[in-house]
């Protein structure tokens, strides 16, 4: 179902772009993320996951520290 989106994200990541997966609750973000990270790790590429929380908007670099 999300194969095209996963393939596009992998293509961008392999070309050196950061990939951000966003969307409302229940839209499939986790499924897309898992598909992308599985493939990138299979290719032995490093994957960094950053999760943002509304409660940490005043904390500089809080996503990096998570």
Residue pairs with C-beta under 8 A, 6 or more apart in sequence:
1 28
1 31
2 28
2 31
2 32
2 35
3 35
5 32
6 32
6 35
6 36
6 39
9 19
9 21
9 32
9 36
10 36
10 39
10 40
12 19
13 19
13 36
13 40
13 45
14 40
14 43
14 45
19 36
21 29
21 32
21 33
21 36
22 29
23 29
33 49
36 47
37 47
37 49
40 47
41 47
50 63
50 64
50 66
51 63
51 66
52 62
52 63
53 62
56 62
56 63
59 65
